[in-house]
Amino acid sequence: MRPIKIVGTGSYLPPKVLTNFDLEKLMDTSDEWITERTGIKERHIADPDTATSDLVVESTYKALENTGLELKDIDAMIVATASPDTIYPSTACWAQKKLKIPKIPVFDISAACSGFLYGLEIASSLVETGRYRNVLVCGAEIMSKIVNWSDRNTCVLFGDGAGSVIVSASEGDSGMLASYLGADGSLAELLYQPAGGTQMPASQETIDKKLHSVHMQGREIFKHAIRTMEDSAKRVLKEADLTIDDIALFIPHQANLRIVEATCERMCISMDKTYVVIHKYGNVPAASIPLTLDEANRTGRIKRGDNILFAGFGAGFTWGAMVLKW
Ligand code: UT7
């Protein structure tokens, strides 16, 4: 098996920013409530004529610029998203058309906020076996088009954006030191989009009842999220035979600052070692980890040889954690 490394990162955020103060004018909410309960101050929102695949394209160009590789060097593409362009074909296929990279295999991962970690695991396996050289993994979301803007319990939480990485073979000692993924479908109804699939096809009734939008039992998820992130992160540290002191940077999925802080507290990880972006991007499900990674990479927070810990959780319920030597 060949070791892997992330050779480039990129991200893209739609230019329009919606602040908590803007939301105060649209619904019965306040900057104080959103900040105290979630840590979110603002989020980016895509234009009506932008699709999730457009964000994949933009973040892919940024990741390529960061590596010196060209589009023709990519030999597979994986897109993780909870807000796809269409049910089928995949968002990856729409992005492939726009990027003009025909023939290579491309597909979506449906694992909500854990989708990027699921994608990274698959990409690493493809490269480790030697069957593929450079695999692009992108987490991309336009949540603003699938939230119910009259439900203040959910719409204030999410944002739009994308983050991409390119996974290639490594000559040095970098690589995936440990990884762990899991899921529990018995918790599916805690967070889902009820209508639009075969369980509940679109009808006038589903539209009237706004069943094509995010339905979430926030308080229940909150408890599961902290336990799952802690457990997953501890498992991979044990598997890699590392302690928190060996970790240079922790990049958790960012759904709520209180979840991140509680996880860090239970794991004795200082917030200084934790890269937080939720205040400016909100919860950007599958894009949260890769766009945080890109920002950490570009701002010099990561050096070759650093051990980076990732942990995520999301609808499904799905979860995962990884330790990567950069
Ligand atoms: O990445 C995907 C996974 N999703 C998550 O991880 C979400 C996890 N859950 C959470 O982050 C939190 O549970 C929320 C941020 C969603 C909610 O925070 P909470 O502290 O659990 O609040 P709550 O749902 O218990 O609601 C408390 C109160 C309620 O009012 P009453 O019933 O106490 O009078 C809500 O109606 O806050 C009210 N409320 C709001 N008030 C102002 C709910 N949303 C809002 C709002 N503005 N936007």
Boltz pocket constraint, residues with backbone or C-beta under 6 A from the ligand:
constraints:
  - pocket:
      binder: B
      contacts: [[A, 28], [A, 29], [A, 30], [A, 33], [A, 34], [A, 37], [A, 38], [A, 113], [A, 152], [A, 153], [A, 154], [A, 156], [A, 191], [A, 217], [A, 218], [A, 219], [A, 220], [A, 221], [A, 222], [A, 225], [A, 254], [A, 255], [A, 256], [A, 259], [A, 283], [A, 285], [A, 313], [A, 314], [A, 315]]
      max_distance: 6.0
